[in-house]
């Protein structure tokens, strides 16, 4: 009898059916889970890529074929099955009665774990696990230091919205089962008073959407767990810094409490203590801040959930909800992103960058995303957590700072960057955390780049023997070519007398327009045919429409790897961030820089290649193909 070879989902078991075998996910029988066979484990380790064959002619299997990976089994061509096979498809394949009965009880695997001991996914599973989840699993597989975690599939997001914001049957139980794996690897437990496990809950669609969906960090804290964390770490300040961060982020993302209400309390406390930096607040100060944050909840009639499991459940809901947020829908529309099931949810053990001077967090690109130069490009913050960098709420230090302060971690980062670029055969965008001198990798993905960078990177990857010319050609998108013709200043020397300040050159090019101070004004003025430059103290994902409407973006805070910078580069829009002399008053719609006042409607010009901020309407020209 002719046999077909089929790739199955990781963690599946092979069950004999007649002359062949079928592949099934682990089935719960009286509270137990069937284990993967030794043969399947061996095949999984070999990561075979085997053909699907005639299955492609079946619509549902064709749609999901890319999700069938890793382990292999032989199956009779008349009795082919995969996890998503239902009764209707089973009948269309004309299986035996015994086989049909088996199909009816198959369970869809919703949760995949990753970590040191075992990773059930890999980089080929982006449609199912999202880009972040697939790459976390892949980095774990190739031996990089990745905090353990679990990924809830993109299909679950689609079902969540179809079912009226309810998790599918059995999904929560799978989450708890995956959580046990994480707890065993970490040696601590969610909600434990003495050894509490803290989690990050992050989104991750199959296509990168920087900053457009939600994240919650430090999940699992309450008064009891915060005290336990302080005792276990021997550092009260660290524990209560994590607690106040969690109350802020959870309130904003999950409970719908505006972030600025927490930020106002932080600024008031710093003013009372006569300090300017968050890091100058003591453990006692942070305990006071925690109390004030809880008062913010009460004043708005919100109840902070003390139960860490309830915190986790609601955070998962919030991430799934963010898939349908206005900013996410706008970003997908602007970038022509269609056909995705939803976002995955990545629940991962926390790595702490806020444990003192030997800890920190950063973002880097393996090559310069503005120019394509083969040199590590990135930023780093001491004693901070990841959102401090990517959200643009603080201005970080250049990545070279890490080489001076923590040379061992920096060298390991360089080695990991080289390994990942060679492994993925493309420039990588990487998020990392250093916890007390130890490096942890939190994300990798193909980095967004300008048109000029795309061309240079493609050419040099061919020269270095990493990709073939036909692959390199496909790495330069049509939009990249359009960016090569974007405006440049006609004479950069002519405007030098009008330069009023300088920030970080986050995205290159020339932008000329009238200053506006809100995303809504940027949209409205642009719809009236007026060119605008969006001026903000810091950008947020809600500014996405305004950023797209503007000729350029100017931010008082943030760095070159903030979400604003990454999004602007992807769109080819000039962007300047981290300007210490700029003071933006969004309420009164004005900005001051080195004694010069910029009001709404005033013309300003930005040189995103140099970081120069220029008064007035400077002359610009479009580049010609002959100049490229």
N, C-alpha and C positions, 0 to 999 in steps of 0.2 A: 504494500500500500504506500502511495506517495506521501512523503512527510514534508511539512513546512517548518522552517526555523523562525521562531518569533522571539523578539526581545520583550522581556516582561518587566514589570515594576519592581524596583528593589524591595527586598524583604518579602517577596512572594514565595509560596510553596508550590511544588509540582505535585499534582494528584493524578494518579492513573485513571484514565477513562477509556475502557476498551483497549484498542490496540495502541493508542497514543497517550499523550499526557496533556493536561491543561495547566495553565498558570493561574494561580489565584493569590489574592492578598492574604495576609494573616487573618484567620477567622477566629472570632471569640467563641469558645465553647465552654459553657459553665464557668465564665470568668477567666478562662485561660486563653492564651494566644498560641496558635500553631507556630512552630519555629521554622525558619528557613532551612532547607535541606543542605547537607554539606556540598552536594553538587552545585546547587544554586549559589551558595556562598562563594565557591571557587570561581564560578562563572562571573559572579558579580565583581570579584576582585580583579579578574582579567579585563573587566570593562569591555566586553566584546561588542562590536557594532555589527549586528547581523541583519540581513535583509528581511523586510516584511512580506515581500512577494505579492501574491494575488489579493491580499487583504486590502490593498489600496482601493480596490473597486467598490468596497463597501463604504458608504458615505461616512458613517459614524467612526469607523476604524481609521479611515483616511484622515479625518479631522483630528483624531487623537494619536496618530501613529508616532508623532515626535515625542510623545510622553512615555513610550514603551522603551525602557533602557535597561542597561546593566546586566542582569542575569539572563540566562538563556535556557530554553526548554524546547523539546520537539513536540509537535502537535499534529494530529491527523488533520488534513485539510478540510474535512467536513465538520470538525469539532473544534474550530478555533474560537478562543474566547480571550478577552482582556477585562480589566477591572470595570470599565464602564459599560460592558455588554448588558443589555436589559432583555426583557422577554421578547420584545418585538424583533430585535436584531437576532436573538437566538433562534426564533422561528424562521427568519429569513435564511439562516445558515443550515436549516433542516437537520438539527442534531438529533441524537437518540433521545428517548424519553428520560433516561437516566441523566444524560448530559443537560437536558433542559431543566430538570429539577435542580441540578447543581447551579446552573446559571441564575436561577431565581433567588438563591440565597447568598450570592456574591455581595461583598461589601466594598464600597469605594474607599480607597485609602485617602484620608484627608490631611494627615499630618506626617511629615518626614523629619527625622532628627539628623543632626550633624554634630561633630565633635571629634575628640581624640580617638574614642573607642570605635565608632562606626559612623559613617555618613551614608544615608540612604539615597541621596541625590547626587547629581553632578552638573557640570556646566551645560550639558545638552538639554536640560529640563527647564529652560527658562519660561516656556509657555505655561508650564504647570506650577513651578515654584517661584516664578518671577526672577528677574535678573539678580537681585540681591541674594535671595535664598539659594538659587542655583550656584552662584559664585562662592557663597559661604561654604556650601557643601564641597565644592571643588577645591577651595583653598585648604579645607580640612583634609581632603583626600591626598593632596600632594605634600602634606606634612607641615604646613604653616601653623603658627600659633593662633588659633581662632577660639574664642570662648564658645562653649557648647550651647546648643539651642535647638529649636524646632521651627519648622515652616508649615503654616497652614496654606493650602493650595489656592490658586486663583479661581478654580472652579467653585470652591466653597464661597468665595465672595459673590459670584454670580448667583448661587443658590440662596445666599443670605438675603440678597435684595429681592429675589423672586418670591421668597417665602415670608415677606413682611418683616424683614430685619430679625430673623430667627436663624440660629445655627442649625444646620441639618442634623437629623437624628444621629447620635453616636459621635458627633464631632467633638463635643466637649470632653467626652470620655477619652478620646484619642489624645486630646491636648493634655489631659492629666497624666495619661500613660507616658507621653513624650516628656512631660515635666519631670517624672520620676527618673528618667534617664539622665536629664540635666542635673538633677539634685545629687544623684549617685556620683556623677563625675566631679561635681564641685565640692562635695562633702558638706553641703548645707541645704536647708529646706525652706521653701516659701512659707513665710509666716512664723518660723521658729523664733522663740524668744531669745535664744542664746546664739544660734548660728543661722541668721536669716539670709535667704537667697534673694538677691535683688535682680530684677529683670529689665531689659529694654524691650519695647514693643514697637516694631517699625514696619512700614509698608515696603512694597517692592513689586512693581509691575514688570511685565516681560520687557517693556521698553522704558528706558530711564526717563523719569520725570522729576528732576531735582527740586526738592522742597515743596512739591505740589500736594503731597499727602502727609499724613500725620505721624508723629513719633512721640512716645512717652518713655522717659528714662527713670531709673531708680524705683521702679514699681516694686511694691512689697513692703513699704515702710508704713508704720504707724508709731504711736508713742512707745509701745513696748519693743518693737523691732528696732527702732532708732537707738534706744538705750542698749539693746543687745549688740547692735552693730558697733556702737562706740566702745563697748567693753571688749569685743572680739578684736577690733582693729587697734585698740589702745589709743584712739584718737577721736575725742569728742567733736572737735571742729569739723573733721571730715564727715562724720555721721550726720551732723545737723545741717551741714552744707548740702549733703545729698537729700535730706528730708525737705528742706525749704525749696530746693529745685523741683523735687517731685510734686509738692503741693502746688507750685506755680504751673508746671507743665500739665499735670493731670487736670487742674482746674480749667485751664485754657482749652485743652484738646478734648477732654471727656465731658466736663461739666458745663462748658460754654461760658466760662467766666473770662472776661476780657483780660488779656495778659497785662495791659498797662496798669490795672488795679494792683497787681502784685509788684510790678516795677515801681509804682509810686511809693509803696510801703518800703521797698528796699532803698530808694533814694532818700526818703524821709529819715530812715534809720542811719544811713551814712552821714547825712547832714547833722543829726543829733550827736553822732560819735566823732564828727569832724574828720572824716576820712573820705577819700575819693575813690578808692578801689574796693571791690567786693572782698578781695583777699585780705584786706586790713581788718575785717570784722572778726571778732573773737568767737569762741564756742558759745559763750554766754550771750553775745549779741545775736547769734544765729538762733538760739533758743527763743529769744524774744521775737525774732522775725517769724519763726514758725507759728507762734501764738497769734501774731498779727495776720498772717496768711489765713489761719483758720477763722479769724473774725471776718475776713473778706467773704468766705463761704457763707457764714451765718447771716451776714448783712444782706446777701442776695437770696436767702432762703434755700441754700444748697446744703446737702448733707454729704460730708466727706466719708466714703466707705472705709471703715477700719479693717474689714476683712480682706486680706491680700488676694484671695481667690475671686472675690467680687470685683476688686480692682482690675484683675487680669481680664475677667470676662468683659467688663465694660470697656476696657482699653482695646480689646480685639474688635468689639462692635464699632468703636470710634474710628479705627483704622479702615475697616470696611466701609464705613459711612463716608470717609474722606475721598474714596474713589468717585463718589457722585457729587463732590463739592464743586462749587462754581469755578474755583481756580483750577481744579484738575480738568474739568470739562473744557475750559477755555484753552488750557495748555494743549490738550489733545487736539482740539479743533485747529488751533494755530499751526501745530506741527504735523497735521494730517495723520494722527495716530488713530487707527481704527481696528476693529476686529479682535480686541482683547476681551477676555472673560472678566477680568477685574484685577485687583491687586492681591498678592499674597500677604500674609502677616508673618513676620519673623519675630519670634520670642526667644531672647538670647540672654545668657548670664551677663551681668554687667562687668565691664572692665573699667576701673576707676582712674580717671586722669586728674582727679581733684584730691589726691592724697598727699599733697605737699610738693616741695621743690624737685623731687626726683620723679614726679608724675606730670602728665600733660596729655594733650590731644592735638591732632593735626590732620591736614588733608594735603595730599601731594599728587602731582602728575608725573609720570615717568619721562615725559618730554614737555617742553613749554607749549601750552595749548594756544598761545597767541601767535608764536613764531614757528613752532615746530622744532626748535633747537633741541638736540639730544643732551638734555641736562635736567636733573631733578628740579622740579618747580613746585613750590608749596609753602605752607605756613604752619605755625605751631604755637600753641599757648601753654605755658607752664601752669600747673595747678588749675586745670579747667576740664570741662566736659565737652563732648563733640559738638553739641548745638551752639556753644559759644563761638565756634569758628564758622560753621556753615550758615548759621542764622544771621551772621553779620552784626551781632550785638556788641562785640569787642573787636578791636583791631589787633590782629595777631602779629607775631614776629616771623621773619623769613625762616624757611626750613633750615638754613645753615646755622641758626641759633642752636638747634638740637645737637649739631656736631660739637659745639663747644660745651654745652651743659651736660649732655648724656651721650658721649661718643660711642659707647657700646651699642646702645639702642639705635643710634643713627647708622652705624655700619650695618647692623642687621636689617634696617629698613632699606638701605641701598641694595643689599643682597636680595631681599624679597622683591623689590621693584624690578630688578634685572630678571629674576626668575619668572615673575608674572608676565612681564612683557614678552619674554621668549615663549612662555606657555600659551598665551592667548594670541600672540603674533599681532599685537596692536598696542598703541599707547594706552596706558591704564590710569584711571582716576581712583585713588586709594584713600580710604579713611583708616586711621590707626589711633590707638591709645597706648601710652606708656604708663604702666602702673608700678610705681616704686622701682623703676629701672628696667622692667620687663615689657617687651613690645608685644602688643596684640593687634592682629589685623581684623578690621571690622567691616570692610567692604572693598571690592574692586569691581570696576566696570570699564568698558571702553570710554575714554574721555572725550567730552565734547570739545571741539576745536574750531578755530576760525578757518576761513577758506585758505589763507596763505599757509597756515600750519598744516592743513589737510594735505595740500600738495607736497610740501616738504617732507612730511612724515611718510607719505606713500612712497615717494622716490627713495628715501633713505632706507626704508624697510626692505625694499628690493635690493639696494646696494649691499645691505647687511646680510642678505640671504634668508631673511625671515619669511618673506612672502614672494609669490610669483607675480610677474607684471600684470597678468589678467586680474588677479585678486586686488592688487594695488589700485588699479583703475577704478574698481568698484568702491574703494574707500573714499574717493572724492565724489561727493554728492553734487547734484545740479545747483543746489543752493550755495555750496562752497564757491563755485565759479562765479555766481552772481556777487558774492561778497568781495571778490577780488577787484570788482569795479566800483566799490563803494567810495564815497567822497574822501578826499584828502585835502588838507589846506594848501592853497596855491603857493604861499610863501611863508614858511614857519618863522623866518627871521623877522618878517614885517610886523608880526603881532606881539613880539616880545615885550614891548612897552606896556601892553594891555594885560599881561599875565598878572593875576591877583593872588594866585595860590597854586599849590600842587598837592596831589594825592597819589594813590597807587594806581598805576596804569592797568586796570583790570581787564579791559577789552579794547582792542585798538580801533583806530579810525577817527574821522572828524565828525563832530555833531554841532549843528548850529540851530538854535531855536529859542523860543520864549520860555522863561522859567515858570514852571507850575509846581505846586507843592502837594498834590494828591493825585492818586491814580484816576479818580473820577474826573478831575479837571483835565488831566492829560487826554483822556478819552474824548471829553466834550470839545476841547479846543481842536483836537486832531480831526474830529468829525466835521468841524467848521472850516477845515482846510488850512489850519495854522500849524506850523512846525513847533514842537515843544521839546524842552529838556526837563525831565522829571527830576526834581531835587528832593531828597529825603534824608532824614536823620539816619534811618536804617530802613531797608526794604523788608517786606514780609511777603509770603506767598500770595496774599490777597492783592498785591500790587501788580500781578501778572498782566492784566489788561492794560494798565497804564504804562508798564514797561514796553509792551508791544507797540503801543500807540506813539511812544516818544522816539525822537531822533537819537537820544542818548540819555544816560542815567548818571546822576551825581549823588553819592552817599557820603554823609559825614563819617559814619562808622563802617566797619566791615573790612574784609581783606580781599585778596585776589582769588581766593578759593571759596568765598561765600556763595550761597545759592544765587544771589543777584548777579554776581560776576559770571558764574557758570551759565546761567540762562542767557545773559546778554551776549556772551561769546557764541553760544549756540545759534543765536539769531543774527550775529554779525553787527550788533549795536555797540557803539562806543560806551564805555563805562569807566568811571573813576570812583574809587572807594577809599576809605581810610584817610580822610583829609583832616589832620588835627587842628588846622586853623579855621575850619569851617564850622559855624554854629547855625543850625537850622531851626527856625521857629515855625513849625508847620501850622500851628493854630492861627498865627497872624500872617502867614503866607509871606515870609521873608527869610533871608539868610544874610549873615555877616561874615566877611572873610578879610582879615588884615585891614580893617577900617573901611572896607567897601561894603555897601548895603545892596543886596539884590532883592528886588521886589517882584511879585507875580507880574508877568508880562514883559519884564526886562529881557532883552536879548543877551544870551551868554553863549559861549562856544567851548567845546571840550575837545582836547586832543587825547584820545584814549590810548594812544601809543606812548605818550610821554607823561601823562597824568596832569597836564597843565590845564588850569581853569582860566578862561580868558573873557574879559568883559567885551560886550558888543557883538555885532554881527560880522564875523570874520569871513573873508573870501575863501571859497573852497572850489574844488574842481573834481570831476570824476576821472578816475584813472582810465587809460585806454589799454586795449589788449597789447599794444606795442610796448607799453611800459612794464609789462609783467614778465 
